[in-house]
Amino acid sequence: MIVKKQEQYDVVVCGGGLAGFCAAVSAARHGAQTCIIQDRPVFGGNSSSEVCVTPHGAAAFHAYARETGIISELLIEERARNHAPILENGWTNSVWDMTMYDMAMSTPNLSFHLNTSIVSVLKSSDRTISAVVARVANAETEITIEGKIFVDCTGDGIVADQAGCEWRWGSEGFEEFNEPHAPLKASKDTMGNSIHFRAKDMGRPVPFQAPEWAVKHEDPDYFYKQGRPFQSLHGGYWWIEIGVPWNTIYDSENIRHELTRHTLGIWDWIKNKDPEMKEKAANYALDWVGQVPGKRESRRIIGQYFMTEHDPANKTVFPDEIAFGGWFIDLHTPGGLLAPTAEPASAEGYAETSEYAIKSYCGPYGIPLRIMIAKDIDNLMMAGRNVSVTHAALGTVRVMSTTALIGQAVGTSAAIALQKGLALADLPSQAIREVKQTLLRDGCFLLNTENEDELDLARNASVTASSQAVCRGSEVNKELLQSGELGHHKEILHQRKGQWIAISEGVLNRVSVCVTNMSDTPQIVEAQIIPVDHIWDYRCEANPPIATTELHIMPGKYQWIDWDVQLSKADGLKSGSYVRLDLLANPQIAWHCGDGIVPGHTCAFEMGQGKMRRDWNGPTRSFRVDPPQYAYSPKHVINGVTRPYRYTNLWRSDTSEPLPQWLELKWEEQQSIGQIELTFPGNILWEYHGYAPFHRDPQCPKDYSLEAFVNGAWEQVLEVKGNYQRHRKHELSQQIRTDKLRIVIHATNGDPSAAVYEIRCYES
């Protein structure tokens, strides 16, 4: 007998991957009674321990571009809790699953059903979904779940399909949108599904014998010349992928079986046949083989706007921008393991300056809300890889950290639509400002929107601090100097390299760089100082240089070369902005990397066709500036931006001054304050993969207190110990009346400076 139940909610999220999870949590946090339905026993979708694809995003290619908001809370928490390193695909463990489960359990207004699949969609009219019918696995239970707004985060667009929405499948032809990555003719080809494996070093030789039904590999060219590298013996690989000729939805089980055959055959090649790898793999044992395929592409639901490759490539500015992306346009070869080569970038060895790399590098770019609102159903939104984009645009939008941002935006938008009684179709025109400002308040970042919240009392305060750090530049690693050894090969000026420098007061008298002339003769390097719009302004000639020179460099290692530039505002040097110091190509010269992190200062190199890209050797090159730049003013905490972008946007205390250090807000009149919200530095420079087990970012304040000036004395109103999260909201036990408020940072997680990106104050 099938037990039948019925439930009602405001928002029903179908699918519990990162997009669906962030959508559900966001909707619930904003007061909507929300239910999330997930067909697996754990949340996370492709990122879960069942599939083990680690989340990627914009920070893989752009400094300080890590996604924030709910996804940031989760990833910071996972790194703080988890003993395991991130070794790319195959190494996700259950700590990640439990981190998500913990958040779901701790979120008011949120209910969920795991192991529950959508089997049908009920409609009250042609354009309105009334309920979804779901079957609970191993429970003989069917639940009809009614809702006011539905969000399809199933990946395959199951709800949208059954509701009758228009959708696309495969690749658009070049003639339709003139996309650079589009094939000449349209096709039904999609990117494929993957499974992963994990291997373990046993400390002694371990044999492996593949079963008879495993695929037999005999040709090393299949791996070494066709873009299928062995990134690590510990696990992977993303290129264990099959799609065409199978359908990624209907033939998923066939694909899973074929992938299993190939995985065992690949491990057999590594262990027993590959002349180089078999010795390295001698002590490794196969520990786990995934049996839940991770999907990249299937249905894409048509929304109010259809995003093409031109949008991320040209950084289209959308009036309804509610998220951002920055992964490259990453389109895997249809067929995967069955194709002549793997994904094109891999097939050419991940060359950073090839024609393909240049046309595929993009972002950070904005993403519009309209691609998440279904065209054909009035109460349906989408989040994840099934949003309204072309196949080529999906190549960048589909990565999980980006879809998590999309999910949070959708959940927030749904809750606001319910609060205001708005149709979803009217959100982009009638409530987009509130959606954007809410996302910013919840810790997200938008490229073209700053904090303009009228209720934020901090915006009307004056700000002072106990001290302020200055930027003098970045010195070279002392160990390298002492050894006299040259740094990494990529320090050589094979192409133009640039270093962003924050300008505080519109004066720059001298810049210096540390270089090595590897030749036996004097060398000349052309240098330029170029005003740039922001830290992701990668145009080699963004604006005309405001200074140029030729640096004359004698033979020798680690020389500091001075350039007396004598620039001021009259020369076009703007206070509170960036310039980029570029050294042009000379392969006889190495420009050395700096030692450590100078917050808000990043570097890049020319990849070709007038475009630069993030320099992985960074985050900074060696440089010195005179006078030192006061790049970390206290006033930055109320400027509305919570990461380096058009400027550093950070208050940082003097590194020579001991903690505690304080930051103070002062108003002309007393304010009633009941809630204080803080954004701290850390966890945005690198993507998730760049952080170690039990990581707590050194820059993030660990112990801090909030003090209010009441009745002529400072009174502590809140104390926090052991913090490692970037974004904190504190509701005070009772409202206070004050004209002065301080945050006092007593200890960080390792950095000598106290630092804050933003402080907000609200009456309640």
Buried (B, 14 or more C-beta within 10 A) or exposed (E): EEEEEEBEBBBBBBBBBBBBBBBBBBBBBBBBBBBBBBBBEBBBBBBBBBBBBBBBBBBBBBBBBBBBBBBBBBBBBBBBBBEBEBBBBBBBBBBBBBBBBEBBEEBEBBBBBBBBBBEBBBBEEEBBBBBBBBBBEEEEBBBBBBBBBBBBBBBBBBBBBBBEBBBBBBBBBBEEBEBEBBBEEBBEBBBBBBBBBBBBBEEEEBEBEBEEEBBEBEEBEBBEEBBBBBBBBBBBBBBBBBBBEBBBBEBBEEBBBBBBBBBBBBBBBBBBBBEEBEEEBBBBBBBBBBEBBBBBBBBBBBBBBBBBBBBBBEBBEBBBBBBBBBBBBBBBBBBBBBBEBBBBBBBBEEEBBBEBBBBBBBBBBBBBBBBBBBBBBBBBBBBBBBBBBBBBBBBBBBBBBBBBBBBBBBBBBBBBBBBEEBEBBEBBEEBBEBBBBBBBBBBBBBBEBBBEBEEBBBBBBEBBBBBBBBBBBBBBBEEBBEEEEBBEEBBBBBBBBBBBBBBBBBBBEBBBBBBBBBEEEEBEBBBBBBBBEBBBBBEBEBBEBBBBBEBEBEBEBBBEBEBEBEBEEEBBBEEBBBBBBBBBBBEBBBBBBBBEBBBBBBBBBBBBEEBBBBBBBBBBBBBBBBEEBBBBBBEBBBBBBBBBBBBBBBBBBBEEBEBBBBBBBBBEEEBEBBBBBBBBBBBBBBBBBBBEBEBBBBBBBBBBBBBBBBEEEBEEBBEBEEBBBBBBEBEBEEEBEBBBBBBBBBBBBEBBBBBBBBBBBBEE
